[in-house]
Amino acid sequence: MESVDVIIVGAGWHGLAALKTYHQVHPNARILCLDNSASIGGVWATHRLYEGLKSNNLLGTYEFSDFPMDPATYGVQPGEHIPGGVIHTYFQRFVEHFHLAEFIRLNTTVEVADHQADG
């Protein structure tokens, strides 16, 4: 079994934010972000997307503060709801931009998590 410092369960909005932040604060830490899906995104993972799916949020209200979802890149205009496929692409670009792919392990289910007394 490999040894890591931190395990993040889930590669959706919060898991990716936690991964990026922890990696920036602790660049030498051994981090794993685990997700049971075949793609990142949580509720926006590819197997959950369907034609016409959009978020309830408008452009500019559903993005990471340090990685804007700009209209030119994503093809969504201010005042428009964000299509599910665009959100998934946004996550992929976020992972690429912050070089996070090496820390993400997909198709992995967490069955048990125990706290060790020594750490």
N, C-alpha and C positions, 0 to 999 in steps of 0.2 A: 504494500500500500504506500502510495506517495505521501510525502509530508508537505503540508501547506500551512500558511499562517492564517488565512481567512478563506472561508467558503461563503459565497453569495448564492442563494437559491433563487433562481428566476432571472431570465434575461429580457424582461420587459422594461417599462419606463424606470421603475425604481431600482431594479437590479443593475441596469446599465449605468444609471446615475451613481449608484454606490460603487460599482466597479471603477468607473472613471475617476471618481473622487478619491477613493482609497489608493488607487495606483498613483495619482498625482501627489498625494501626501506621503505615501510610503513606496517610492519607486522600486525599492529592492525587495519588497514583500512578495512572498509566493502566494498568489491569489488564484482561486478558481471560481468561476461563475457557472453554475450548473443549471441546465434547463431540460425538461423532459421532451420538449418539442424538437423537431428537425430543423427549426430556424429560430432566430431571435425574434423578439417582438411581443411576447406575452399574448395578450388578446389580439395583437396585430401580427401574429406569426402567419406565415403563408397559408397554412392549412385551415386557418380560421377566416380568411378573406373570401369574399364573394362579390359578384358583379353588383355595383351600386352601393356598396358599403361605404359609409362616411362617418366621421366622428361627429359628436354633438358640438364640438368646439370649432371656432372660426380660426382662420389663419392668424397667427400672432399670439394666440392664447394657449397653444399646446406645443411647446418647444422648450428645449433646454436653453437657459439664459446665455450660455457660452457657445451655442451652436444654433443660430437662427434658421428658421425655415423660410427662406426668402422666395418671393413669387417667381423670380427669374429661373431659379434652380428647380423648383418643385411644380411650377405651373398652376399654382393656386393663388387666387387674387384675394386681397383684403375683403373681408365680409363673406367669404365662401367657406363652407364646411370642407374639412380635409378628407379626401378619399382614403380608404384603408390601405390601398397599395402605396400611396404616397407616404403614409406614416411608416410603413414597413421599409421603404426605400430610405427614408430619413434615418431610421435606426441603423440600417446597413452603413450609410455614409458616416454616421456618428462613430460607429465602431472602427471604421477605416481611418477616419480623421484622427482619432485619439489612440490608434494602434492597440486596440483591445482584443482583437480576435484570438491571440495566443492564450488568453486567459479564459476563454469561453469553451465549455464542453457541452455539446448538444446531445440529444437522445440519451440523457442520463437522468434517472429517477432517484431522488433522495428518499430512502425508506426509513432511516433512523439517523438522528443527530444527537450525540451525547456530549456533554461538557466534561472535559478532563480536569481533574483537580489541579494538575500541574500547569494548566494553561488555558 
